[in-house]
Amino acid sequence: MNRRELVLTTAALLAASVSPAAAGRRFDFRAVFGAPPRSAHYAGKRIVAFATEEKPGTIIVNTRERALYFVLGGGKAIRYGVGVGRAGFEWSGVARVGAKKPWPEWRPPKEMIARELKQYGRRLPDVMAGGPDNPLGARAIYLFQGKRDTMYRIHGTNQPQSIGRAVSSGCIRMLNEEVIDLYERVRVGAKVIVM
């Protein structure tokens, strides 16, 4: 796919992601982009046995396992592989889904901008429009505690090789195809447990 085709495809996806007609349909990531690249250590989401007292619709992230569980009920959950916070950037706690956004823009915190400049000599943008090059990927699920945005997200990634690794600044990364699937399942207000 050349750059022009990529731009046209992205524009079509952005339009489809917000149109009322598309709201009730599942986005077919594979039809547009083909199968996502997989790393040797992750074979994709699957339904697993999962004992919990949390109600269906809850998200539980086990950072040690590098796994996110979407509770289905009946002793089952969907298990997704994730990338998690690197040493010194781990986050855990209980939150709620405060918002969900398709192809979100990225606004790196000032601390991150300063850190990247100091450590790597790389100047991050103040804001980056949503799209395939955006680090937040295809969808973002915003984690809130009360009315306060924690600044942590469950989001897609344009670095599929990071799934199963501790590489982020605290956010939970997923394959774009899989974050779209989770985004369509989870509701605003749902409980999120990160441990």
Secondary structure per residue as TSV (DSSP state, phi and psi in degrees):
chain	resnum	aa	ss	phi	psi
A	1	M	-	360.0	124.3
A	2	N	-	-81.3	174.0
A	3	R	H	-60.7	-41.9
A	4	R	H	-62.0	-45.6
A	5	E	H	-61.7	-39.3
A	6	L	H	-62.6	-43.7
A	7	V	H	-64.0	-43.9
A	8	L	H	-64.9	-41.7
A	9	T	H	-63.3	-43.9
A	10	T	H	-62.1	-43.1
A	11	A	H	-61.4	-42.1
A	12	A	H	-64.0	-41.1
A	13	L	H	-65.0	-41.6
A	14	L	H	-63.0	-42.4
A	15	A	H	-64.0	-44.0
A	16	A	H	-66.9	-32.3
A	17	S	H	-71.8	-17.2
A	18	V	H	-116.0	-5.8
A	19	S	-	-75.7	143.7
A	20	P	H	-59.0	-34.3
A	21	A	H	-65.1	-33.2
A	22	A	H	-83.9	-13.8
A	23	A	H	-59.1	-34.3
A	24	G	T	-91.4	-3.4
A	25	R	S	-102.1	150.2
A	26	R	-	-79.9	135.9
A	27	F	-	-74.7	128.0
A	28	D	-	-96.5	87.0
A	29	F	H	-59.3	-42.7
A	30	R	H	-62.7	-36.3
A	31	A	H	-63.8	-32.7
A	32	V	H	-88.2	-46.0
A	33	F	H	-109.7	-8.9
A	34	G	-	81.1	179.2
A	35	A	S	-64.4	137.6
A	36	P	-	-70.4	152.3
A	37	P	-	-62.0	140.5
A	38	R	-	-114.5	147.4
A	39	S	-	-90.9	164.4
A	40	A	T	-64.4	-22.0
A	41	H	T	-99.9	4.9
A	42	Y	-	-141.8	122.9
A	43	A	-	-102.7	-0.4
A	44	G	-	113.3	168.7
A	45	K	-	-65.2	155.5
A	46	R	E	-159.0	157.6
A	47	I	E	-85.4	131.9
A	48	V	E	-131.9	160.7
A	49	A	E	-69.1	135.8
A	50	F	-	-153.4	108.0
A	51	A	-	-87.6	121.6
A	52	T	-	-157.4	155.0
A	53	E	S	-94.4	-2.0
A	54	E	S	-71.7	148.0
A	55	K	-	-78.8	158.1
A	56	P	T	-54.7	142.8
A	57	G	T	97.6	-10.5
A	58	T	-	-76.0	145.6
A	59	I	E	-107.2	129.4
A	60	I	E	-123.6	121.9
A	61	V	E	-107.2	120.5
A	62	N	E	-102.2	101.2
A	63	T	T	-67.4	-30.9
A	64	R	T	-65.2	-40.5
A	65	E	T	-79.5	-14.3
A	66	R	T	58.3	48.4
A	67	A	E	-137.6	143.2
A	68	L	E	-116.4	130.0
A	69	Y	E	-112.3	126.9
A	70	F	E	-102.2	112.7
A	71	V	E	-70.7	124.5
A	72	L	E	-96.5	-25.4
A	73	G	E	95.9	171.2
A	74	G	T	61.8	27.7
A	75	G	T	74.7	21.7
A	76	K	E	-128.2	156.0
A	77	A	E	-152.2	158.1
A	78	I	E	-90.8	127.3
A	79	R	E	-103.8	121.6
A	80	Y	E	-112.7	144.2
A	81	G	E	-79.4	145.2
A	82	V	-	-139.0	160.1
A	83	G	B	-99.9	146.1
A	84	V	E	-128.7	179.6
A	85	G	E	-65.1	136.6
A	86	R	-	-74.3	171.0
A	87	A	T	-52.2	129.8
A	88	G	T	90.0	-8.9
A	89	F	-	-125.1	15.6
A	90	E	-	-68.4	148.8
A	91	W	-	-137.4	140.8
A	92	S	-	-144.0	157.5
A	93	G	E	153.0	-174.5
A	94	V	E	-114.1	133.0
A	95	A	E	-141.9	-176.8
A	96	R	E	-130.7	154.5
A	97	V	E	-71.7	112.3
A	98	G	E	-93.2	-23.3
A	99	A	E	-166.3	160.9
A	100	K	E	-137.6	138.4
A	101	K	E	-139.0	133.9
A	102	P	E	-82.1	142.6
A	103	W	S	39.2	61.8
A	104	P	-	-70.5	151.9
A	105	E	-	-77.5	158.9
A	106	W	B	-115.6	126.9
A	107	R	-	-121.6	90.5
A	108	P	-	-62.2	139.2
A	109	P	-	-60.6	152.3
A	110	K	H	-55.8	-36.3
A	111	E	H	-63.3	-38.6
A	112	M	H	-68.3	-41.2
A	113	I	H	-60.1	-46.5
A	114	A	H	-64.9	-42.5
A	115	R	H	-62.9	-46.2
A	116	E	H	-63.4	-39.4
A	117	L	H	-66.3	-44.3
A	118	K	H	-69.5	-46.1
A	119	Q	H	-79.1	-37.4
A	120	Y	H	-121.9	-2.9
A	121	G	-	67.0	20.6
A	122	R	-	-107.9	125.9
A	123	R	-	-94.1	114.2
A	124	L	-	-80.0	151.5
A	125	P	-	-72.1	156.2
A	126	D	S	-68.6	-32.4
A	127	V	-	-152.2	142.5
A	128	M	B	-127.3	128.4
A	129	A	-	-63.0	152.4
A	130	G	S	-63.8	153.3
A	131	G	S	151.7	179.2
A	132	P	T	-60.5	-25.6
A	133	D	T	-87.7	-8.6
A	134	N	S	-74.6	132.7
A	135	P	T	-60.5	-19.8
A	136	L	T	-84.0	-6.4
A	137	G	T	68.7	-152.4
A	138	A	T	-75.6	-28.8
A	139	R	E	-148.4	154.0
A	140	A	E	-136.3	137.9
A	141	I	E	-115.6	118.3
A	142	Y	E	-92.8	129.6
A	143	L	E	-98.4	126.0
A	144	F	E	-120.8	149.7
A	145	Q	E	-119.0	110.6
A	146	G	T	65.5	-129.0
A	147	K	T	-97.2	2.7
A	148	R	E	-93.2	126.1
A	149	D	E	-71.5	122.2
A	150	T	E	-71.8	-15.3
A	151	M	E	75.5	4.6
A	152	Y	E	-98.7	147.0
A	153	R	E	-134.7	155.4
A	154	I	E	-105.0	120.0
A	155	H	E	-147.2	168.4
A	156	G	E	-75.4	-179.0
A	157	T	E	-149.5	148.6
A	158	N	S	-95.8	14.7
A	159	Q	-	-126.8	74.9
A	160	P	G	-59.6	-23.5
A	161	Q	G	-68.4	-11.0
A	162	S	G	-83.6	-8.5
A	163	I	T	-68.0	132.4
A	164	G	T	90.6	4.0
A	165	R	S	-122.8	162.4
A	166	A	E	-101.4	94.3
A	167	V	E	-135.9	-12.0
A	168	S	E	-88.5	178.4
A	169	S	S	-92.3	27.0
A	170	G	S	118.9	-22.7
A	171	C	-	-73.5	163.8
A	172	I	E	-102.5	117.8
A	173	R	E	-97.8	144.5
A	174	M	E	-135.5	159.4
A	175	L	E	-58.8	143.1
A	176	N	H	-54.8	-44.9
A	177	E	H	-58.4	-38.9
A	178	E	H	-81.2	-32.6
A	179	V	H	-69.3	-30.8
A	180	I	H	-64.4	-42.8
A	181	D	H	-61.5	-48.0
A	182	L	H	-63.2	-43.7
A	183	Y	H	-54.7	-40.3
A	184	E	H	-73.3	-23.7
A	185	R	H	-88.4	-42.6
A	186	V	-	-80.3	147.4
A	187	R	-	-107.9	147.8
A	188	V	T	-59.3	133.3
A	189	G	T	100.3	-12.9
A	190	A	-	-63.2	146.5
A	191	K	E	-76.3	140.4
A	192	V	E	-129.4	125.6
A	193	I	E	-116.1	122.2
A	194	V	E	-114.6	120.5
A	195	M	-	-131.9	360.0
